[in-house]
Amino acid sequence: QVQLVEFGGGLVQPGGSLRLSCAASGFPFSSYYMHWYRQASGKEREFVATISPSGSGTNYAGAVKGRFTISRDNAKNTVWIQMNSLKSEDTAVYYCNVQRLSANYWGKGTLVTVSS
């Protein structure tokens, strides 16, 4: 059974940093691309970042490129996203995602609030 659990959300001031973690289980983690998405209140869920199974390839949404960094440790079945230079518009619930066997799996999300 695929499980994704996000950690690390909270309140941070504009310009600050936060690192989110996603602990994965129930599937061969090292074989899958992993993704981060986010959903702001009243808006649709949007793509944030993706990382290849080996970790050598990454891709980012334009809004976060240069500020966010996705990484993974296949020995720990964990994927992270380091978020720097946070802006108020980064406020959202952040979700970890894996697409496996034509199904989409999501964690419950972790709330990031950027506010002074």
Secondary structure, 3 states (H helix, E strand, C coil): CCEEEEECCEEECCCCCEEEEEEEECCCHHHCCEEEEEECCCCCCEEEEEECCCCCCEEECCCCCCCEEEEEECCCCEEEEEECCCCHHHCEEEEEEEEECCEEEECCCEEEEECC
